[in-house]
Amino acid sequence: MNKKELREKYKKIRNLETDTKKPFATLEQWQIFKDANVVMGYQSINNEPYVPCEISGKTVVLPVTDVKNGVITPYTFTHLKKGAYNIMEPQGGEQYQGKIDLIIVPGICFNKKGYRVGYGKGYYDRFLKGKDSITVGLCYESLLTEEEFQCEFDIKVNYIATEKALYKVEI
């Protein structure tokens, strides 16, 4: 199955999920989250696992998408507005230049090797390349698969948090 077919298959499964807050609740319990001072989240769409944009005791940054250049850039914010792809993005803040301790990565599904199927534009793979931050994919247990679909440009995450567990990805 190619990524386009996988994307459609797993979107249907994701649409059956009802508690979007559980994967993040799992992540909050782990030391990798507790130790992070700066967290990059995302604004969920289409039944993706929810990530709050305010987290007590943490600096939260969110991505702004530059469609023309195919990149995402982390920003601080005071409020949000609709941005690219109708995703809520930071406004009233500035580009974040410091170290991000933990990057929470969205995906339609993840395999157990830490690779993801996203929406097919490669924004997160380009952003994550060369970063030394801890990366966590949020997904539902029903979207954690054994299927092999990664390609040479894909960047895998260090951990995957579902509503049931936090999985460390093997190197």
DOBARO-905255 format. One record per residue: residue in three letters; x, y, z of N, C-alpha, C in turn. Coordinates in steps of 0.02 Angstrom, whole numbers, padded with zeros to 5 digits. Atoms other than C-alpha are relative to their C-alpha. Layout:
BEGIN
+------+--------+--------+--------+--------+--------+--------+--------+--------+--------+
| rest |    nc1 |    nc2 |    nc3 |   cac1 |   cac2 |   cac3 |    cc1 |    cc2 |    cc3 |
+------+--------+--------+--------+--------+--------+--------+--------+--------+--------+
|  ALA |      X |      Y |      Z |      X |      Y |      Z |      X |      Y |      Z |
...
+------+--------+--------+--------+--------+--------+--------+--------+--------+--------+
This chain:
BEGIN
+------+--------+--------+--------+--------+--------+--------+--------+--------+--------+
| rest |    nc1 |    nc2 |    nc3 |   cac1 |   cac2 |   cac3 |    cc1 |    cc2 |    cc3 |
+------+--------+--------+--------+--------+--------+--------+--------+--------+--------+
|  MET |  00042 | -00059 |  00000 |  00000 |  00000 |  00000 |  00045 |  00062 |  00000 |
|  ASN | -00040 | -00061 |  00000 |  00070 |  00171 | -00043 | -00026 |  00049 |  00054 |
|  LYS |  00019 | -00046 | -00054 |  00062 |  00320 |  00076 | -00068 |  00032 | -00011 |
|  LYS |  00066 | -00029 |  00013 | -00089 |  00395 | -00010 | -00055 | -00047 |  00021 |
|  GLU |  00050 |  00050 | -00020 | -00187 |  00234 |  00015 | -00001 | -00009 |  00076 |
|  LEU | -00005 |  00005 | -00073 | -00124 |  00219 |  00195 | -00034 |  00060 |  00033 |
|  ARG |  00030 | -00062 | -00026 | -00176 |  00399 |  00227 | -00076 | -00006 |  00003 |
|  GLU |  00073 |  00007 |  00004 | -00355 |  00363 |  00172 | -00025 | -00054 |  00048 |
|  LYS |  00019 |  00056 | -00045 | -00364 |  00197 |  00266 |  00000 |  00023 |  00073 |
|  TYR | -00007 | -00018 | -00071 | -00303 |  00270 |  00431 | -00041 |  00062 |  00019 |
|  LYS |  00046 | -00056 | -00016 | -00406 |  00431 |  00419 | -00068 | -00027 |  00019 |
|  LYS |  00065 |  00030 | -00015 | -00562 |  00322 |  00419 |  00001 | -00030 |  00071 |
|  ILE | -00006 |  00029 | -00067 | -00501 |  00231 |  00574 |  00003 |  00056 |  00053 |
|  ARG | -00007 | -00056 | -00047 | -00453 |  00396 |  00659 | -00068 |  00032 |  00013 |
|  ASN |  00065 | -00032 | -00008 | -00628 |  00464 |  00630 | -00045 | -00037 |  00048 |
|  LEU |  00039 |  00039 | -00047 | -00696 |  00325 |  00742 |  00019 |  00013 |  00073 |
|  GLU | -00023 | -00013 | -00068 | -00596 |  00384 |  00893 | -00043 |  00055 |  00032 |
|  THR |  00045 | -00048 | -00034 | -00696 |  00479 |  01024 |  00033 |  00042 |  00053 |
|  ASP | -00032 | -00039 | -00053 | -00577 |  00537 |  01160 |  00068 |  00027 | -00023 |
|  THR | -00061 | -00029 |  00030 | -00450 |  00652 |  01079 |  00051 |  00021 |  00052 |
|  LYS | -00046 | -00024 | -00051 | -00371 |  00701 |  01246 |  00043 | -00054 |  00032 |
|  LYS | -00036 |  00053 | -00036 | -00309 |  00531 |  01304 |  00073 | -00009 | -00020 |
|  PRO | -00072 |  00007 |  00015 | -00145 |  00519 |  01205 |  00043 |  00052 |  00036 |
|  PHE | -00038 | -00051 | -00035 | -00086 |  00686 |  01277 |  00001 | -00013 |  00075 |
|  ALA |  00002 |  00016 | -00072 | -00142 |  00634 |  01452 |  00051 | -00053 |  00017 |
|  THR | -00053 |  00050 | -00011 | -00027 |  00483 |  01435 |  00068 |  00033 |  00001 |
|  LEU | -00065 | -00033 |  00005 |  00119 |  00592 |  01382 |  00015 |  00041 |  00063 |
|  GLU | -00010 | -00043 | -00059 |  00094 |  00711 |  01530 |  00027 | -00038 |  00061 |
|  GLN | -00020 |  00039 | -00059 |  00129 |  00570 |  01653 |  00074 | -00020 | -00001 |
|  TRP | -00068 |  00025 |  00008 |  00305 |  00534 |  01588 |  00052 |  00054 |  00014 |
|  GLN | -00054 | -00046 | -00019 |  00469 |  00612 |  01643 |  00025 |  00042 | -00059 |
|  ILE | -00023 | -00039 |  00057 |  00516 |  00666 |  01466 | -00042 |  00063 | -00009 |
|  PHE |  00044 | -00058 |  00003 |  00366 |  00783 |  01472 |  00012 |  00045 |  00060 |
|  LYS | -00009 | -00039 | -00062 |  00390 |  00838 |  01652 |  00065 |  00041 | -00002 |
|  ASP | -00065 | -00033 |  00003 |  00573 |  00884 |  01618 |  00003 |  00055 | -00053 |
|  ALA | -00002 | -00049 |  00055 |  00532 |  00989 |  01463 | -00024 |  00069 |  00023 |
|  ASN |  00020 | -00069 | -00015 |  00529 |  01177 |  01488 | -00035 |  00033 | -00060 |
|  VAL |  00029 | -00028 |  00061 |  00490 |  01223 |  01307 | -00028 | -00058 | -00041 |
|  VAL |  00035 |  00052 |  00037 |  00363 |  01117 |  01214 | -00029 |  00029 | -00064 |
|  MET |  00033 | -00019 |  00062 |  00313 |  01133 |  01033 | -00059 | -00047 | -00010 |
|  GLY |  00060 |  00039 |  00012 |  00135 |  01076 |  01010 | -00025 |  00010 | -00070 |
|  TYR |  00033 | -00013 |  00064 |  00013 |  01087 |  00867 | -00074 |  00009 |  00015 |
|  GLN |  00072 | -00007 | -00006 | -00169 |  01131 |  00842 | -00032 | -00056 | -00041 |
|  SER |  00026 |  00059 |  00034 | -00264 |  00974 |  00801 | -00057 |  00017 | -00048 |
|  ILE |  00054 | -00004 |  00050 | -00379 |  00955 |  00651 | -00023 | -00071 | -00016 |
|  ASN |  00024 |  00065 |  00026 | -00485 |  00813 |  00584 |  00008 | -00058 |  00049 |
|  ASN |  00000 |  00053 | -00051 | -00495 |  00713 |  00746 |  00071 | -00023 |  00020 |
|  GLU | -00067 |  00015 | -00025 | -00307 |  00717 |  00780 | -00001 |  00003 |  00076 |
|  PRO | -00005 | -00008 | -00073 | -00256 |  00693 |  00962 |  00012 |  00073 |  00019 |
|  TYR |  00000 | -00069 | -00024 | -00279 |  00856 |  01057 |  00065 |  00015 |  00038 |
|  VAL | -00056 | -00027 | -00039 | -00132 |  00959 |  01123 | -00022 |  00069 |  00024 |
|  PRO |  00019 | -00066 | -00025 | -00173 |  01106 |  01238 |  00051 |  00053 | -00022 |
|  CYS | -00047 | -00053 |  00019 | -00098 |  01272 |  01185 |  00026 |  00037 |  00061 |
|  GLU | -00027 | -00026 | -00062 | -00070 |  01320 |  01367 |  00012 | -00059 |  00047 |
|  ILE | -00018 |  00055 | -00045 |  00022 |  01202 |  01484 |  00035 |  00032 |  00060 |
|  SER | -00026 | -00030 | -00060 |  00056 |  01254 |  01662 |  00074 | -00015 |  00010 |
|  GLY | -00071 |  00007 | -00013 |  00240 |  01284 |  01697 |  00044 | -00011 | -00061 |
|  LYS | -00038 |  00012 |  00061 |  00293 |  01267 |  01515 | -00009 |  00059 | -00048 |
|  THR |  00006 | -00045 |  00057 |  00330 |  01383 |  01371 | -00023 | -00042 | -00058 |
|  VAL |  00027 |  00038 |  00057 |  00224 |  01323 |  01226 |  00009 |  00042 | -00063 |
|  VAL | -00005 | -00032 |  00065 |  00266 |  01366 |  01047 | -00040 | -00043 | -00050 |
|  LEU |  00040 |  00034 |  00051 |  00162 |  01322 |  00895 |  00028 |  00016 | -00069 |
|  PRO | -00027 | -00012 |  00067 |  00207 |  01305 |  00711 | -00043 |  00049 | -00041 |
|  VAL |  00031 | -00040 |  00052 |  00168 |  01435 |  00580 |  00024 | -00030 | -00066 |
|  THR | -00015 |  00033 |  00064 |  00160 |  01360 |  00405 |  00011 |  00052 | -00055 |
|  ASP | -00015 | -00040 |  00059 |  00243 |  01446 |  00258 | -00009 | -00046 | -00060 |
|  VAL |  00017 |  00045 |  00056 |  00158 |  01359 |  00112 |  00047 |  00012 | -00059 |
|  LYS | -00041 | -00016 |  00059 |  00262 |  01450 | -00020 |  00069 | -00034 |  00005 |
|  ASN | -00067 |  00028 | -00008 |  00428 |  01389 |  00053 |  00000 | -00071 |  00029 |
|  GLY |  00005 |  00068 | -00024 |  00364 |  01224 |  00123 |  00030 | -00012 |  00068 |
|  VAL | -00031 |  00007 | -00066 |  00421 |  01254 |  00301 | -00049 |  00020 |  00056 |
|  ILE |  00034 | -00023 | -00060 |  00351 |  01270 |  00476 |  00053 |  00032 |  00046 |
|  THR | -00044 | -00037 | -00044 |  00426 |  01390 |  00603 | -00035 |  00008 |  00067 |
|  PRO |  00032 | -00007 | -00065 |  00392 |  01390 |  00791 | -00006 |  00074 |  00021 |
|  TYR |  00013 | -00068 | -00023 |  00315 |  01548 |  00864 | -00031 | -00003 |  00070 |
|  THR |  00038 | -00012 | -00061 |  00261 |  01608 |  01035 | -00064 |  00034 | -00022 |
|  PHE |  00064 | -00030 |  00021 |  00087 |  01683 |  01038 | -00037 |  00029 |  00059 |
|  THR |  00047 | -00025 | -00049 | -00042 |  01783 |  01131 | -00070 | -00024 | -00016 |
|  HIS |  00064 |  00029 |  00022 | -00188 |  01716 |  01030 |  00011 | -00036 | -00066 |
|  LEU | -00005 |  00039 |  00061 | -00224 |  01610 |  00878 | -00047 |  00027 | -00054 |
|  LYS |  00042 | -00017 |  00057 | -00296 |  01641 |  00705 |  00005 | -00056 | -00051 |
|  LYS | -00003 |  00050 |  00052 | -00337 |  01531 |  00557 |  00058 |  00015 | -00047 |
|  GLY | -00057 | -00007 |  00044 | -00184 |  01501 |  00452 | -00005 | -00048 | -00059 |
|  ALA | -00003 |  00047 |  00057 | -00129 |  01384 |  00313 | -00041 | -00062 |  00016 |
|  TYR |  00041 |  00061 | -00005 | -00245 |  01236 |  00284 | -00054 |  00006 |  00053 |
|  ASN |  00051 | -00014 | -00052 | -00370 |  01317 |  00406 |  00019 | -00025 |  00069 |
|  ILE | -00025 |  00020 | -00065 | -00261 |  01266 |  00553 |  00013 |  00064 |  00041 |
|  MET | -00012 | -00058 | -00044 | -00256 |  01386 |  00700 |  00076 |  00007 |  00011 |
|  GLU | -00071 | -00015 | -00006 | -00085 |  01470 |  00708 |  00011 |  00059 |  00047 |
|  PRO | -00016 | -00055 | -00045 |  00004 |  01591 |  00826 | -00008 |  00068 | -00032 |
|  GLN |  00001 | -00071 |  00018 | -00028 |  01776 |  00817 |  00017 |  00039 |  00063 |
|  GLY | -00017 | -00042 | -00057 |  00037 |  01914 |  00927 |  00061 | -00024 |  00037 |
|  GLY | -00061 |  00025 | -00031 |  00200 |  01825 |  00963 |  00059 |  00013 | -00046 |
|  GLU | -00059 | -00007 |  00043 |  00371 |  01808 |  00886 |  00031 | -00068 | -00013 |
|  GLN | -00034 |  00062 |  00017 |  00477 |  01675 |  00805 |  00042 | -00022 |  00059 |
|  TYR | -00038 |  00026 | -00057 |  00551 |  01563 |  00939 |  00068 | -00024 | -00024 |
|  GLN | -00068 |  00015 |  00022 |  00740 |  01551 |  00923 |  00038 | -00048 |  00046 |
|  GLY | -00036 |  00041 | -00049 |  00786 |  01450 |  01078 | -00007 | -00074 | -00011 |
|  LYS |  00004 |  00074 |  00002 |  00802 |  01265 |  01112 | -00071 | -00022 |  00018 |
|  ILE |  00064 |  00031 | -00015 |  00641 |  01166 |  01106 |  00016 | -00068 |  00031 |
|  ASP | -00016 |  00062 | -00035 |  00651 |  01025 |  01233 | -00039 | -00059 | -00027 |
|  LEU |  00044 |  00055 |  00021 |  00504 |  00923 |  01169 | -00044 |  00024 | -00057 |
|  ILE |  00042 | -00016 |  00058 |  00419 |  00926 |  00999 | -00052 | -00054 | -00006 |
|  ILE |  00056 |  00047 |  00008 |  00248 |  00845 |  00989 | -00020 |  00001 | -00074 |
|  VAL |  00008 |  00005 |  00073 |  00223 |  00783 |  00812 | -00067 | -00032 | -00017 |
|  PRO |  00063 |  00031 |  00021 |  00053 |  00753 |  00732 |  00012 | -00051 | -00055 |
|  GLY | -00003 |  00048 |  00055 |  00020 |  00611 |  00612 | -00066 | -00035 | -00007 |
|  ILE |  00061 |  00039 |  00010 | -00120 |  00513 |  00536 |  00009 | -00069 |  00032 |
|  CYS | -00018 |  00062 | -00035 | -00035 |  00352 |  00592 |  00076 | -00002 |  00008 |
|  PHE | -00071 |  00011 | -00011 |  00135 |  00296 |  00655 |  00013 | -00075 | -00002 |
|  ASN | -00018 |  00071 | -00008 |  00226 |  00132 |  00637 |  00045 | -00007 |  00060 |
|  LYS | -00036 |  00013 | -00062 |  00318 |  00051 |  00780 |  00074 |  00017 | -00004 |
|  LYS | -00069 | -00023 |  00007 |  00484 |  00108 |  00709 |  00005 |  00076 |  00007 |
|  GLY | -00001 | -00071 | -00012 |  00433 |  00289 |  00740 | -00013 |  00044 | -00061 |
|  TYR |  00015 | -00039 |  00060 |  00390 |  00341 |  00563 | -00075 |  00014 | -00005 |
|  ARG |  00069 | -00021 |  00003 |  00229 |  00430 |  00520 | -00025 |  00009 | -00071 |
|  VAL |  00034 | -00023 |  00060 |  00105 |  00457 |  00383 | -00035 |  00064 |  00020 |
|  GLY |  00031 | -00064 | -00012 |  00058 |  00640 |  00383 | -00046 |  00016 | -00059 |
|  TYR |  00043 | -00021 |  00055 | -00035 |  00741 |  00254 |  00037 |  00005 | -00067 |
|  GLY | -00036 |  00008 |  00063 |  00101 |  00719 |  00123 |  00038 |  00060 | -00026 |
|  LYS | -00037 | -00059 |  00023 |  00185 |  00889 |  00114 |  00072 |  00003 |  00026 |
|  GLY | -00069 |  00004 | -00025 |  00342 |  00848 |  00216 |  00021 |  00056 |  00046 |
|  TYR | -00018 | -00056 | -00043 |  00335 |  01001 |  00330 |  00038 | -00023 |  00062 |
|  TYR | -00032 |  00021 | -00062 |  00378 |  00907 |  00489 |  00066 | -00036 | -00013 |
|  ASP | -00064 |  00033 |  00015 |  00513 |  00800 |  00408 |  00055 |  00051 | -00012 |
|  ARG | -00050 | -00053 |  00011 |  00602 |  00957 |  00348 |  00017 |  00036 |  00065 |
|  PHE | -00011 | -00035 | -00063 |  00579 |  01041 |  00517 |  00042 | -00041 |  00049 |
|  LEU | -00033 |  00043 | -00050 |  00641 |  00893 |  00620 |  00071 | -00018 | -00019 |
|  LYS | -00066 |  00020 |  00023 |  00795 |  00859 |  00515 |  00055 |  00039 |  00037 |
|  GLY | -00056 | -00030 | -00035 |  00949 |  00892 |  00621 | -00016 |  00028 |  00069 |
|  LYS |  00019 | -00026 | -00066 |  00852 |  00942 |  00778 |  00023 | -00050 |  00054 |
|  ASP | -00020 |  00044 | -00055 |  00915 |  00875 |  00945 | -00053 | -00003 |  00055 |
|  SER |  00056 |  00003 | -00047 |  00747 |  00894 |  01032 | -00026 | -00071 |  00006 |
|  ILE |  00037 |  00063 | -00006 |  00652 |  00745 |  01101 | -00064 |  00008 | -00040 |
|  THR |  00060 | -00003 |  00041 |  00511 |  00705 |  00980 | -00048 | -00055 |  00020 |
|  VAL |  00052 |  00047 | -00020 |  00347 |  00622 |  01023 | -00057 |  00004 | -00051 |
|  GLY |  00059 |  00003 |  00043 |  00214 |  00567 |  00900 | -00060 | -00015 |  00043 |
|  LEU |  00063 |  00014 | -00035 |  00037 |  00574 |  00968 | -00045 | -00037 | -00048 |
|  CYS |  00048 |  00035 |  00042 | -00081 |  00445 |  00900 | -00042 | -00047 |  00044 |
|  TYR |  00043 |  00049 | -00034 | -00219 |  00326 |  00948 |  00030 | -00069 | -00009 |
|  GLU | -00025 |  00069 |  00004 | -00175 |  00145 |  00984 | -00022 | -00034 | -00065 |
|  SER |  00027 |  00030 |  00062 | -00284 |  00097 |  00835 |  00038 |  00023 | -00063 |
|  LEU | -00038 | -00027 |  00057 | -00167 |  00199 |  00723 |  00075 | -00013 |  00007 |
|  LEU | -00070 |  00022 | -00008 | -00004 |  00121 |  00784 |  00005 | -00066 | -00037 |
|  THR |  00000 |  00057 |  00045 |  00041 | -00004 |  00650 |  00069 | -00032 | -00007 |
|  GLU | -00062 |  00036 |  00017 |  00172 | -00133 |  00602 |  00020 |  00013 | -00072 |
|  GLU | -00013 | -00009 |  00072 |  00161 | -00079 |  00419 |  00063 |  00040 | -00012 |
|  GLU | -00061 | -00035 |  00021 |  00321 | -00023 |  00335 | -00019 |  00049 | -00056 |
|  PHE |  00017 | -00049 |  00052 |  00299 |  00138 |  00236 |  00050 |  00057 | -00005 |
|  GLN | -00047 | -00055 | -00002 |  00448 |  00250 |  00274 |  00040 |  00004 | -00065 |
|  CYS | -00044 | -00011 |  00057 |  00552 |  00326 |  00136 |  00061 |  00039 |  00023 |
|  GLU | -00065 | -00028 | -00018 |  00725 |  00406 |  00133 | -00004 |  00069 |  00033 |
|  PHE |  00004 | -00068 | -00028 |  00665 |  00582 |  00181 | -00038 |  00003 |  00066 |
|  ASP |  00040 |  00001 | -00062 |  00557 |  00529 |  00330 |  00046 |  00003 |  00061 |
|  ILE | -00035 | -00006 | -00063 |  00618 |  00577 |  00503 | -00044 | -00033 |  00054 |
|  LYS |  00041 |  00034 | -00051 |  00562 |  00463 |  00644 |  00001 |  00037 |  00066 |
|  VAL |  00005 | -00028 | -00067 |  00508 |  00515 |  00818 |  00035 | -00045 |  00050 |
|  ASN | -00033 |  00039 | -00053 |  00592 |  00458 |  00980 | -00049 | -00042 |  00040 |
|  TYR |  00052 |  00033 | -00040 |  00429 |  00409 |  01066 | -00066 |  00006 | -00036 |
|  ILE |  00069 | -00005 |  00023 |  00248 |  00376 |  01024 | -00045 | -00007 |  00061 |
|  ALA |  00047 |  00001 | -00056 |  00112 |  00417 |  01151 | -00070 | -00015 | -00028 |
|  THR |  00069 |  00017 |  00017 | -00058 |  00334 |  01135 | -00041 |  00006 |  00064 |
|  GLU |  00042 | -00002 | -00060 | -00205 |  00326 |  01254 |  00018 | -00056 |  00049 |
|  LYS | -00016 |  00057 | -00043 | -00130 |  00164 |  01324 |  00071 |  00001 |  00028 |
|  ALA | -00070 |  00005 | -00022 |  00058 |  00190 |  01337 |  00044 |  00052 | -00036 |
|  LEU | -00053 | -00038 |  00034 |  00216 |  00287 |  01294 |  00050 | -00052 | -00024 |
|  TYR | -00046 |  00049 |  00029 |  00324 |  00184 |  01176 |  00065 |  00035 | -00019 |
|  LYS | -00065 | -00026 |  00021 |  00510 |  00217 |  01158 |  00016 | -00035 | -00066 |
|  VAL | -00016 |  00026 |  00066 |  00562 |  00195 |  00977 |  00072 | -00024 |  00002 |
|  GLU | -00068 |  00027 |  00004 |  00713 |  00085 |  00949 |  00040 |  00034 | -00054 |
|  ILE | -00043 | -00034 |  00050 |  00859 |  00164 |  00857 |  00024 | -00049 | -00052 |
+------+--------+--------+--------+--------+--------+--------+--------+--------+--------+
